[in-house]
Amino acid sequence: MRFLILFIFLITNSFAEQQPDIKNLIINKELKKYENLSFLDDQNNQINLDDLNGNLILLNFWATWCAPCKEEMPSLERLQLNKNLDNLKIFPINIGKENLKKAFKFFEDLEIKNLNIYFDNPTTLAKTFNLRGVPTTILINKDGFEFARIMGSIDFDDKFFIKWLSSYN
């Protein structure tokens, strides 16, 4: 009986370590593939996600009027600088329909220097991903499949989240 209890305990703990304890992290039971996903950089150039296969992709949808977006953006920048996630490409995508000047001011006020600003214009990704609010983060694996999403803000500095994410890197 003790062996059985110990075995169940070890199995339960190993599964608990695989997924971080973040309430708003939703891990897909089935991977989702999307075709022809694109967005714009700050020079109005189109970025196509199909061109980024082979990389772990994080799409973070935000707006300048969003207080939780403002709160999480500095930790998102630190995630970009994490040397253990060198294959991670982060794309903060503004869906608030703000002009470029207002978006740059948002980054300047938060002292964000290591992330670029991207735009979903005209909100095709927001519709495709069926976003229900901001911030929302979509995680796409190296093969171009959505494997998880975060509904709402998180602390991207969370060591359990980073460890879990690095398993996909």
HELIX and SHEET records of a PDB file:
HELIX    1   1 ARG A    2  GLN A   18  1                                  17    
HELIX    2   2 LEU A   49  LEU A   52  5                                   4    
HELIX    3   3 ALA A   67  GLN A   80  1                                  14    
HELIX    4   4 LYS A   83  LEU A   85  5                                   3    
HELIX    5   5 LEU A  100  ASP A  109  1                                  10    
HELIX    6   6 THR A  124  THR A  128  1                                   5    
HELIX    7   7 LYS A  159  SER A  166  1                                   8    
SHEET    1   A 8 LEU A  25  LYS A  33  0                                        
SHEET    2   A 8 PHE A 145  MET A 151 -1                                        
SHEET    3   A 8 THR A 136  ILE A 140 -1                                        
SHEET    4   A 8 LEU A  56  TRP A  62 -1                                        
SHEET    5   A 8 LEU A  88  ASN A  94  1                                        
SHEET    6   A 8 TYR A 118  PHE A 119  1                                        
SHEET    7   A 8 SER A  38  ASP A  41 -1                                        
SHEET    8   A 8 GLN A  46  ASN A  48 -1                                        
END                                                                             
